[in-house]
Amino acid sequence: MKNAELWKQYDEYTKALTANCQKLGFAAAAIAWFFKTSAGTFPTAILFAFGFVVMFFAADILQYVLAALLIRVWTRSQEKAKWKAKQTIEGEYEKPAWLDYPAFTMWWIKIVCLFAAYVCIGIKLFLY
């Protein structure tokens, strides 16, 4: 299998995981809402679940914001350097691996937050 094919497969897996996690994030919020008491409050475990769902969606958005911002800033600086040297921006650019680290970190954080939200819901369901 070629390198490009491996990265394409990786890209497909991460996109599918993100799409499924987003659906599960909305589902976690909906499930947690069922635990609202008649007084309009929520049990502590459910409040934590809501907090993790909020953190999940914040990390989800930050993943794309950081990725877009970093790639834009880096690409623009490379274009300026190439223009200064060759009077063109056309050509190959070797993207450094560190550009993906912040987005990849947010990707992991959102997965952990979603898992934690469901753990909190499970605690409420099975331990109370």
SULSUL-V845529 format. One record per backbone hydrogen bond with DSSP energy under -1.0 kcal/mol. NH is the residue of the N-H (numbers start at 0). CO is the residue of the C=O. If there is no record, write none. Layout:
BEGIN
nh:NH co:CO
nh:NH co:CO
END
This chain:
BEGIN
nh:5 co:1
nh:6 co:2
nh:7 co:3
nh:8 co:4
nh:9 co:5
nh:10 co:6
nh:11 co:7
nh:12 co:8
nh:13 co:9
nh:14 co:10
nh:15 co:11
nh:16 co:12
nh:17 co:13
nh:18 co:14
nh:19 co:15
nh:20 co:16
nh:21 co:17
nh:22 co:18
nh:23 co:19
nh:24 co:20
nh:25 co:21
nh:26 co:22
nh:27 co:23
nh:28 co:24
nh:29 co:25
nh:30 co:26
nh:31 co:27
nh:32 co:28
nh:33 co:30
nh:34 co:31
nh:35 co:32
nh:36 co:40
nh:39 co:36
nh:46 co:42
nh:47 co:43
nh:48 co:44
nh:49 co:45
nh:50 co:46
nh:51 co:47
nh:52 co:48
nh:53 co:49
nh:54 co:50
nh:55 co:51
nh:56 co:52
nh:57 co:53
nh:58 co:54
nh:59 co:55
nh:60 co:56
nh:61 co:57
nh:62 co:58
nh:63 co:59
nh:64 co:60
nh:65 co:61
nh:66 co:62
nh:67 co:63
nh:68 co:64
nh:69 co:65
nh:70 co:66
nh:71 co:67
nh:72 co:68
nh:73 co:69
nh:74 co:70
nh:75 co:71
nh:76 co:72
nh:77 co:73
nh:78 co:74
nh:79 co:75
nh:80 co:76
nh:81 co:77
nh:82 co:78
nh:83 co:79
nh:84 co:80
nh:85 co:81
nh:86 co:82
nh:98 co:95
nh:99 co:96
nh:103 co:99
nh:104 co:100
nh:105 co:101
nh:106 co:102
nh:107 co:103
nh:108 co:104
nh:109 co:105
nh:110 co:106
nh:111 co:107
nh:112 co:108
nh:113 co:109
nh:114 co:110
nh:115 co:111
nh:116 co:112
nh:117 co:113
nh:118 co:114
nh:119 co:115
nh:120 co:116
nh:121 co:117
nh:122 co:118
nh:123 co:119
nh:124 co:120
nh:125 co:121
nh:126 co:122
END
